[in-house]
Amino acid sequence: MKLINTNQTEWVNRHENFTEKIKALYVAGNEPDLGALESYNDATKALQQLIRDQIKTYTPFRSLGAGWSFTKVATATNGYMLDTKQLNTTFSLSAQSVSEEYTGDPKKLLFAQCGCGVWELSKELRAKKLSLKTSGASNGQTIVGAMATGAHGSSIDVGAVQDFVVGMHLIVSPDRHIWLERESAPVVTDSFIQKLQTELVRDDDLFNSTLVSFGSFGIIHGVIVEAEDLFLLETYMRKMPFDNQLKEVMGTLNFNGLDLPFGDERPFHFAVVLNPYDRENEAYVSAFYKRPYRDDYVRPFVNAEGIGPGDDAPCFIGRLTDSIPALVPTLVNKLLAGVLNPFEKQFGTLGEIFNNTTLHGKLLSAAIGLPLDKVNRVTEILLEMNKTDGPFPGLFAYRYVKKSEAKLAFTKFEYTCILELDGAFSQAAQNFYTAVWKRLDDENIPYTFHWGKINELDPDRISRMYGEDANTWIAARNKLLDEAGRKVFANQLLQQWGLDKTL
């Protein structure tokens, strides 16, 4: 594995909302003169050596994806960070590598090294007439980065990004690396294990804990993702009255009676953007429908402001600036008038619709998961508090995802409404967040925080949100890592959250 020391002692995330002091940032790359498998195994050994070097001085160490998180969840505070984006080997699995107990189609399995971008996987799968099952609104993340922070995906009935990962290669120490999958869902054979020169571990709790573990369980070097046949999305965005009929759908996902493009047909993706300053009391409603793939479709287009069908508010909300409260409504309305243009019947693959890899300006983004029956009450609270604790310099956005099996997935409810509060980079936005979380606590409304977005987590909140699942996660970390590994793969946030405990 090639390794370059950039000599950087500061690191700034993609959203530019924080700067982290570090000892150094290394960039890793595969050896170009080796075959895919040889290069991958060579990288495994090199990563183990890096871990060995940090253990000697108990220096924190984290592998880095695309830096998409708004929080310091993936950073090595005062330690070393490893840019993995060039570790992007992929290969299909041979019949000899797939277990007879695997219940899916072996031809739809793809092995991806940790640095593979979601957009890269979509491109490669398309050539095979396959597609990822879901992705976030932005696909600039690496596959392991999106998985490990619980990126929530875009489909009502699929789940989050981690839910199409069926196996992973985890480096836990200088002397041990394992292939981890569920005991209840075997995937690979001994032949595959021998090729990776690793050790097979099948354990549902360990696997479901590691899926969302934000780099604190070791280095996830590679994963197997489960794809599906290539498909198209038929997409629409309309302005609709924010009335009782829409609120009923937002709180139940029962689409009967709502004037959507295909009536009662259940969309693949359903989202609502609410502008709290809209005097006409309307909302932007997106409904995307899954369709069989065909070649003769007109590719999706972006509007004059560069916003495409699958883009969400973080793609443009950074254009808002901190301003005096009286100007906030005018600025938000003016921004939306320019960037959110309703559209009809645009077609594209998943990778074409959810294709954003760029951002525009600093912003703050918080996201919470809610059970469906609390969505409308929380919306009432937001609109009320925008008058008493605002004005919030941004928008409220809603999308819906099926429950995840990952122990610390914030999409933990049977159907989770992800409520996103995207706003200008300002103290006003931060103060609004704090006031809202307190109000939800005071009313005993169950919710979870997106790990990679602005949050105010502490041990008590994590205990309330996850209960025994948090204890299972902590036990899994203790089982997989020895004392030295737990110190190296910790950071200040993990300690602040109480997730670094020794059992």
C-alpha positions as CSV (number, residue, x, y, z in Angstrom):
1,M,0.0,0.0,0.0
2,K,1.3,3.4,-0.9
3,L,1.2,5.9,2.0
4,I,1.8,9.7,1.7
5,N,2.1,12.0,4.7
6,T,0.5,15.3,3.8
7,N,2.0,17.0,6.8
8,Q,-1.4,18.6,7.5
9,T,-2.0,19.4,11.2
10,E,-5.5,20.7,10.7
11,W,-8.4,19.0,9.0
12,V,-11.6,20.7,7.8
13,N,-14.7,18.6,7.0
14,R,-16.6,18.9,3.6
15,H,-19.3,21.1,5.1
16,E,-16.6,23.5,6.6
17,N,-18.4,23.7,9.9
18,F,-15.5,22.6,12.1
19,T,-11.7,22.4,12.0
20,E,-9.9,19.5,13.8
21,K,-6.3,19.6,15.2
22,I,-4.5,16.4,14.2
23,K,-0.9,15.1,14.3
24,A,-1.0,14.2,10.6
25,L,-3.2,13.2,7.7
26,Y,-2.0,10.3,5.6
27,V,-3.3,9.4,2.1
28,A,-3.4,5.7,1.3
29,G,-3.5,4.1,-2.1
30,N,-3.4,0.6,-3.5
31,E,-0.2,-0.7,-5.2
32,P,-0.8,-0.3,-9.0
33,D,1.6,-3.1,-10.0
34,L,-0.3,-5.7,-8.1
35,G,-3.5,-7.6,-9.0
36,A,-6.8,-6.6,-7.3
37,L,-6.6,-9.3,-4.6
38,E,-2.9,-9.1,-4.1
39,S,-3.1,-5.3,-3.7
40,Y,-6.0,-5.6,-1.3
41,N,-4.2,-8.1,0.9
42,D,-1.1,-6.0,0.8
43,A,-3.2,-3.1,2.1
44,T,-4.5,-5.2,4.9
45,K,-1.0,-5.8,6.1
46,A,-0.1,-2.2,5.8
47,L,-3.1,-1.1,7.8
48,Q,-2.2,-3.5,10.5
49,Q,1.2,-2.0,10.6
50,L,-0.3,1.5,11.0
51,I,-2.4,0.3,13.9
52,R,0.8,-1.3,15.5
53,D,2.6,2.0,15.1
54,Q,-0.2,4.0,16.9
55,I,-0.6,1.4,19.7
56,K,3.1,2.0,20.6
57,T,2.3,5.6,21.6
58,Y,-1.5,5.1,22.3
59,T,-2.2,7.7,19.7
60,P,-5.8,8.0,18.4
61,F,-6.2,6.8,14.8
62,R,-9.1,6.9,12.4
63,S,-9.7,6.0,8.8
64,L,-11.5,8.8,6.9
65,G,-14.0,8.6,4.1
66,A,-15.2,11.6,2.2
67,G,-15.5,13.9,5.3
68,W,-19.2,14.3,4.8
69,S,-20.2,14.4,8.5
70,F,-21.1,17.6,10.3
71,T,-19.8,16.1,13.6
72,K,-16.4,15.0,14.7
73,V,-17.7,11.4,14.9
74,A,-15.0,10.2,12.4
75,T,-12.1,12.3,13.4
76,A,-9.1,11.3,15.5
77,T,-8.8,14.1,18.0
78,N,-5.1,15.0,18.3
79,G,-4.2,11.9,16.5
80,Y,-3.6,10.5,13.0
81,M,-6.1,10.3,10.2
82,L,-6.0,8.2,7.1
83,D,-7.7,9.3,3.8
84,T,-9.0,6.0,2.3
85,K,-10.6,7.3,-0.9
86,Q,-7.9,5.8,-3.1
87,L,-8.5,2.4,-1.5
88,N,-11.3,1.7,-4.0
89,T,-10.9,-1.8,-5.4
90,T,-14.0,-3.7,-6.4
91,F,-14.6,-7.2,-7.6
92,S,-17.5,-9.6,-8.2
93,L,-17.7,-12.9,-6.3
94,S,-17.2,-16.2,-8.0
95,A,-19.6,-19.1,-7.4
96,Q,-16.9,-20.8,-5.2
97,S,-16.9,-17.7,-2.9
98,V,-20.6,-17.7,-2.1
99,S,-22.1,-20.0,0.5
100,E,-24.8,-22.4,-0.5
101,E,-26.8,-21.0,2.5
102,Y,-26.9,-17.6,0.9
103,T,-30.5,-16.9,0.0
104,G,-30.0,-14.1,-2.5
105,D,-28.6,-14.0,-6.1
106,P,-24.8,-14.4,-6.0
107,K,-24.6,-12.4,-9.3
108,K,-25.9,-9.3,-7.4
109,L,-23.1,-9.3,-4.8
110,L,-20.2,-6.9,-5.1
111,F,-17.1,-6.6,-3.0
112,A,-16.1,-3.0,-2.4
113,Q,-13.0,-1.7,-0.6
114,C,-13.6,1.0,2.0
115,G,-12.8,4.1,0.0
116,C,-15.2,3.3,-2.9
117,G,-17.5,6.3,-3.4
118,V,-21.2,5.6,-3.5
119,W,-21.2,7.3,-6.9
120,E,-18.4,5.0,-8.1
121,L,-20.4,1.9,-7.0
122,S,-23.5,3.2,-8.9
123,K,-21.4,3.6,-12.0
124,E,-19.9,0.2,-11.8
125,L,-23.1,-1.6,-11.0
126,R,-24.9,0.2,-13.9
127,A,-22.4,-1.4,-16.3
128,K,-23.6,-4.8,-14.9
129,K,-27.3,-3.7,-15.3
130,L,-27.5,-3.5,-11.5
131,S,-28.2,-0.8,-8.9
132,L,-27.7,0.0,-5.3
133,K,-30.9,-0.5,-3.4
134,T,-30.8,3.0,-1.9
135,S,-28.5,6.0,-1.3
136,G,-28.6,9.3,0.5
137,A,-29.6,12.4,-1.3
138,S,-25.9,13.0,-1.8
139,N,-23.7,10.2,-3.1
140,G,-20.3,11.8,-2.5
141,Q,-19.7,9.7,0.6
142,T,-17.6,6.5,0.6
143,I,-19.5,3.3,1.1
144,V,-18.0,2.6,4.5
145,G,-18.3,6.2,5.7
146,A,-22.0,6.3,4.7
147,M,-22.6,2.9,6.4
148,A,-20.7,3.6,9.6
149,T,-22.5,6.8,10.3
150,G,-25.9,5.4,9.5
151,A,-26.6,7.5,6.4
152,H,-30.4,7.1,6.1
153,G,-31.0,6.4,2.5
154,S,-33.9,7.6,0.3
155,S,-36.4,4.8,0.1
156,I,-39.5,4.2,2.2
157,D,-39.3,0.4,2.1
158,V,-35.6,-0.4,1.7
159,G,-33.8,0.9,4.8
160,A,-30.6,2.9,5.2
161,V,-27.3,2.4,3.4
162,Q,-26.0,-0.1,6.0
163,D,-29.0,-2.3,5.3
164,F,-27.7,-3.6,2.0
165,V,-24.3,-4.5,3.4
166,V,-24.2,-8.3,4.1
167,G,-20.5,-8.8,5.1
168,M,-17.5,-6.9,6.1
169,H,-13.7,-7.2,6.6
170,L,-12.7,-5.7,9.9
171,I,-9.1,-5.1,11.0
172,V,-9.2,-5.1,14.8
173,S,-5.5,-5.2,15.8
174,P,-2.0,-5.6,14.4
175,D,-2.4,-9.3,14.7
176,R,-6.0,-10.0,13.9
177,H,-8.5,-9.2,11.1
178,I,-11.8,-10.9,10.6
179,W,-14.6,-11.4,8.0
180,L,-17.8,-10.6,9.9
181,E,-21.3,-11.5,8.8
182,R,-24.6,-12.6,10.4
183,E,-24.9,-16.1,11.7
184,S,-28.5,-16.0,10.6
185,A,-27.5,-15.0,7.0
186,P,-24.3,-16.7,5.8
187,V,-22.7,-15.2,2.7
188,V,-19.2,-16.4,1.9
189,T,-17.3,-19.8,1.8
190,D,-14.1,-20.9,3.3
191,S,-12.6,-20.3,-0.2
192,F,-13.3,-16.6,0.1
193,I,-11.9,-16.5,3.6
194,Q,-8.7,-18.1,2.4
195,K,-8.4,-15.6,-0.4
196,L,-8.5,-12.7,2.1
197,Q,-6.2,-14.6,4.5
198,T,-8.6,-13.8,7.3
199,E,-10.8,-15.4,9.9
200,L,-14.5,-16.0,9.6
201,V,-16.8,-14.8,12.4
202,R,-20.5,-15.2,12.2
203,D,-22.4,-13.4,14.9
204,D,-25.6,-11.3,14.5
205,D,-25.0,-9.0,17.5
206,L,-21.4,-8.3,16.5
207,F,-22.4,-7.7,12.9
208,N,-25.4,-5.5,13.7
209,S,-23.2,-3.5,16.2
210,T,-20.4,-3.0,13.7
211,L,-22.6,-1.7,10.9
212,V,-23.0,1.7,12.5
213,S,-19.8,2.1,14.6
214,F,-18.2,5.3,13.2
215,G,-14.7,3.9,13.0
216,S,-14.5,2.9,16.6
217,F,-14.4,-0.9,16.1
218,G,-11.2,-0.9,14.0
219,I,-10.8,-0.4,10.3
220,I,-13.5,-1.7,8.0
221,H,-11.4,-2.5,5.0
222,G,-14.0,-3.9,2.7
223,V,-17.7,-4.8,2.5
224,I,-20.0,-6.9,0.4
225,V,-23.0,-5.0,-0.8
226,E,-26.2,-6.6,-2.1
227,A,-27.5,-5.0,-5.3
228,E,-30.6,-5.4,-7.3
229,D,-31.6,-5.2,-11.0
230,L,-31.2,-1.8,-12.6
231,F,-34.3,0.3,-12.4
232,L,-35.6,3.8,-13.2
233,L,-37.2,6.3,-10.9
234,E,-40.0,8.4,-12.3
235,T,-39.8,11.6,-10.2
236,Y,-42.1,14.5,-9.4
237,M,-42.0,17.6,-7.2
238,R,-45.1,19.7,-6.7
239,K,-46.2,22.5,-4.4
240,M,-49.2,21.3,-2.4
241,P,-51.3,22.8,0.4
242,F,-49.9,22.0,3.8
243,D,-53.3,20.8,5.0
244,N,-54.8,18.0,7.1
245,Q,-54.7,15.6,4.1
246,L,-51.0,16.0,3.7
247,K,-50.4,15.9,7.4
248,E,-52.3,12.6,7.6
249,V,-50.0,11.1,5.0
250,M,-46.9,12.5,6.8
251,G,-48.0,10.8,10.0
252,T,-49.1,7.5,8.6
253,L,-47.6,6.9,5.1
254,N,-51.2,6.0,4.0
255,F,-51.3,7.6,0.6
256,N,-55.0,7.1,0.0
257,G,-56.7,10.3,-1.1
258,L,-53.6,12.5,-1.5
259,D,-53.4,14.1,-4.9
260,L,-50.1,12.5,-5.9
261,P,-49.2,11.7,-9.6
262,F,-50.2,8.1,-9.3
263,G,-52.9,8.3,-6.7
264,D,-52.7,5.6,-4.0
265,E,-49.6,3.9,-5.5
266,R,-46.9,3.8,-2.8
267,P,-43.8,5.8,-3.9
268,F,-40.3,4.5,-3.7
269,H,-39.3,7.9,-2.1
270,F,-41.5,10.4,-0.4
271,A,-40.3,13.7,0.9
272,V,-41.8,17.0,2.1
273,V,-40.0,20.3,2.4
274,L,-41.7,22.9,4.7
275,N,-40.8,26.6,4.5
276,P,-42.0,28.1,7.8
277,Y,-42.2,31.5,6.1
278,D,-44.5,30.5,3.2
279,R,-47.5,32.8,3.5
280,E,-49.5,30.6,1.2
281,N,-49.1,27.6,3.6
282,E,-47.8,25.3,0.9
283,A,-45.1,22.6,1.0
284,Y,-42.8,21.1,-1.6
285,V,-43.8,17.4,-2.0
286,S,-41.6,14.9,-3.8
287,A,-42.9,11.5,-4.9
288,F,-40.5,9.2,-6.8
289,Y,-41.8,5.9,-8.3
290,K,-39.9,2.8,-9.2
291,R,-40.1,1.7,-12.8
292,P,-38.5,-1.1,-14.9
293,Y,-35.3,0.0,-16.6
294,R,-35.4,1.0,-20.3
295,D,-32.7,2.7,-22.4
296,D,-34.9,5.2,-24.2
297,Y,-35.5,7.8,-21.4
298,V,-34.5,11.4,-21.3
299,R,-31.8,11.8,-18.7
300,P,-32.8,14.0,-15.7
301,F,-31.8,17.6,-15.8
302,V,-30.8,20.2,-13.2
303,N,-32.5,23.6,-13.0
304,A,-30.8,26.9,-13.7
305,E,-29.5,27.0,-10.1
306,G,-27.8,23.5,-10.5
307,I,-30.4,21.6,-8.4
308,G,-31.4,18.2,-9.5
309,P,-34.4,16.0,-8.7
310,G,-32.9,14.1,-5.8
311,D,-31.0,17.0,-4.2
312,D,-31.9,18.0,-0.6
313,A,-31.6,21.2,1.3
314,P,-27.9,20.9,2.2
315,C,-27.1,21.2,-1.5
316,F,-28.2,24.9,-1.5
317,I,-29.0,26.1,2.0
318,G,-25.4,27.1,2.5
319,R,-26.2,30.1,0.4
320,L,-28.1,31.6,3.3
321,T,-26.0,33.8,5.6
322,D,-26.3,34.8,9.2
323,S,-28.5,37.9,9.3
324,I,-30.7,40.0,11.6
325,P,-33.9,38.1,12.5
326,A,-36.2,40.5,10.7
327,L,-34.6,39.6,7.4
328,V,-34.7,35.8,7.8
329,P,-38.2,35.2,6.2
330,T,-37.4,37.4,3.2
331,L,-34.0,35.7,2.6
332,V,-35.4,32.1,3.0
333,N,-38.3,32.9,0.6
334,K,-36.0,34.5,-1.9
335,L,-33.6,31.6,-1.9
336,L,-36.3,29.0,-2.3
337,A,-37.9,30.9,-5.2
338,G,-34.7,30.6,-7.1
339,V,-33.6,27.0,-6.3
340,L,-36.7,24.9,-5.7
341,N,-38.6,24.7,-9.0
342,P,-41.4,22.0,-9.2
343,F,-41.0,19.5,-11.9
344,E,-42.9,16.6,-13.6
345,K,-42.0,13.2,-14.9
346,Q,-38.2,13.2,-14.8
347,F,-36.6,9.8,-15.2
348,G,-33.3,8.5,-14.1
349,T,-31.5,5.6,-12.4
350,L,-30.9,5.8,-8.6
351,G,-27.4,7.0,-9.3
352,E,-28.6,9.7,-11.7
353,I,-31.4,11.0,-9.4
354,F,-29.4,11.0,-6.2
355,N,-26.2,12.2,-7.7
356,N,-25.0,15.2,-5.8
357,T,-21.3,15.3,-4.9
358,T,-20.9,19.0,-4.3
359,L,-22.0,21.5,-1.7
360,H,-22.4,25.3,-1.7
361,G,-21.2,27.2,1.3
362,K,-21.2,26.6,5.1
363,L,-24.3,25.4,6.7
364,L,-25.7,23.5,9.7
365,S,-27.8,20.4,9.4
366,A,-29.4,18.5,12.2
367,A,-31.6,15.4,11.6
368,I,-33.7,13.4,14.1
369,G,-35.6,10.1,13.6
370,L,-39.2,10.1,14.7
371,P,-41.9,7.4,14.9
372,L,-44.7,8.2,12.5
373,D,-47.3,9.0,15.2
374,K,-45.2,11.9,16.5
375,V,-44.5,13.6,13.2
376,N,-47.3,16.1,13.3
377,R,-46.9,17.0,16.9
378,V,-43.3,17.7,16.4
379,T,-44.1,19.9,13.3
380,E,-46.6,21.8,15.5
381,I,-43.8,22.3,18.0
382,L,-41.3,23.5,15.4
383,L,-43.8,26.1,13.9
384,E,-44.6,27.3,17.4
385,M,-41.0,27.6,18.5
386,N,-40.0,29.3,15.3
387,K,-42.1,32.2,16.6
388,T,-40.9,32.0,20.2
389,D,-37.3,30.9,19.8
390,G,-36.6,31.7,16.2
391,P,-36.6,32.7,13.5
392,F,-34.8,29.6,12.3
393,P,-32.7,30.6,9.3
394,G,-33.6,27.6,7.2
395,L,-36.1,24.8,6.4
396,F,-37.8,21.7,7.8
397,A,-37.6,18.6,5.6
398,Y,-39.1,15.1,6.0
399,R,-38.3,11.8,4.4
400,Y,-39.1,8.2,5.4
401,V,-37.0,5.0,5.8
402,K,-37.7,1.5,7.0
403,K,-36.3,0.3,10.3
404,S,-32.6,-0.8,10.3
405,E,-31.2,-3.9,12.0
406,A,-28.0,-2.0,13.1
407,K,-27.9,-1.6,16.9
408,L,-27.2,2.1,16.8
409,A,-29.0,3.0,13.7
410,F,-30.9,6.2,14.2
411,T,-33.5,4.8,11.8
412,K,-34.8,2.6,14.7
413,F,-38.5,3.0,14.4
414,E,-40.6,0.6,12.4
415,Y,-40.9,3.4,9.8
416,T,-38.7,6.3,10.7
417,C,-39.5,9.9,9.7
418,I,-36.2,11.7,9.3
419,L,-36.8,15.3,10.1
420,E,-34.0,17.5,8.9
421,L,-33.5,21.0,10.1
422,D,-31.1,22.6,7.6
423,G,-30.1,26.2,8.1
424,A,-27.5,28.9,7.8
425,F,-24.2,28.5,9.6
426,S,-25.1,30.7,12.6
427,Q,-25.5,30.8,16.3
428,A,-29.2,31.4,15.8
429,A,-29.6,28.0,14.2
430,Q,-27.6,26.3,16.9
431,N,-29.7,28.0,19.6
432,F,-32.9,26.8,17.9
433,Y,-31.6,23.2,17.8
434,T,-30.9,23.3,21.6
435,A,-34.3,24.7,22.4
436,V,-36.1,22.1,20.2
437,W,-34.3,19.1,21.7
438,K,-35.2,20.3,25.2
439,R,-38.8,20.7,24.3
440,L,-38.9,17.2,22.8
441,D,-37.4,15.8,26.1
442,D,-39.8,17.8,28.2
443,E,-42.8,16.3,26.3
444,N,-41.3,12.8,26.4
445,I,-41.3,12.5,22.6
446,P,-39.1,9.6,21.4
447,Y,-36.5,10.6,18.9
448,T,-33.0,9.8,17.8
449,F,-30.1,11.9,16.4
450,H,-28.3,11.3,13.1
451,W,-24.7,10.5,14.3
452,G,-23.1,12.4,11.4
453,K,-25.2,15.6,11.8
454,I,-25.4,18.3,14.4
455,N,-26.5,16.7,17.7
456,E,-26.4,17.1,21.4
457,L,-25.9,13.6,22.6
458,D,-24.8,12.4,26.1
459,P,-25.0,9.1,27.9
460,D,-28.4,9.7,29.3
461,R,-29.9,10.6,25.9
462,I,-28.2,7.6,24.3
463,S,-29.6,5.3,27.0
464,R,-33.1,6.7,26.5
465,M,-32.9,6.4,22.7
466,Y,-31.3,2.9,22.4
467,G,-31.7,1.1,25.7
468,E,-30.3,-2.4,25.7
469,D,-29.1,-2.0,22.1
470,A,-26.5,0.5,23.4
471,N,-25.2,-2.0,25.9
472,T,-25.0,-4.7,23.2
473,W,-23.0,-2.3,21.1
474,I,-20.6,-1.5,23.9
475,A,-20.2,-5.2,24.7
476,A,-19.5,-5.9,21.0
477,R,-16.7,-3.3,20.9
478,N,-15.2,-4.8,24.0
479,K,-15.3,-8.3,22.5
480,L,-13.7,-7.2,19.2
481,L,-11.0,-4.9,20.5
482,D,-8.4,-5.4,23.2
483,E,-7.5,-2.6,25.6
484,A,-4.9,-1.1,23.3
485,G,-7.3,-1.1,20.4
486,R,-10.1,0.5,22.4
487,K,-7.8,3.4,23.2
488,V,-6.5,3.8,19.7
489,F,-9.9,3.7,18.1
490,A,-11.5,6.2,20.5
491,N,-12.0,9.9,20.3
492,Q,-13.5,12.7,22.4
493,L,-17.0,12.2,21.1
494,L,-17.0,8.5,21.9
495,Q,-15.8,9.3,25.4
496,Q,-18.4,12.2,25.8
497,W,-21.2,9.8,24.7
498,G,-20.1,7.1,27.2
499,L,-19.6,4.5,24.4
500,D,-16.0,3.9,25.2
501,K,-16.7,2.0,28.5
502,T,-14.9,-1.2,29.4
503,L,-17.2,-4.0,30.5
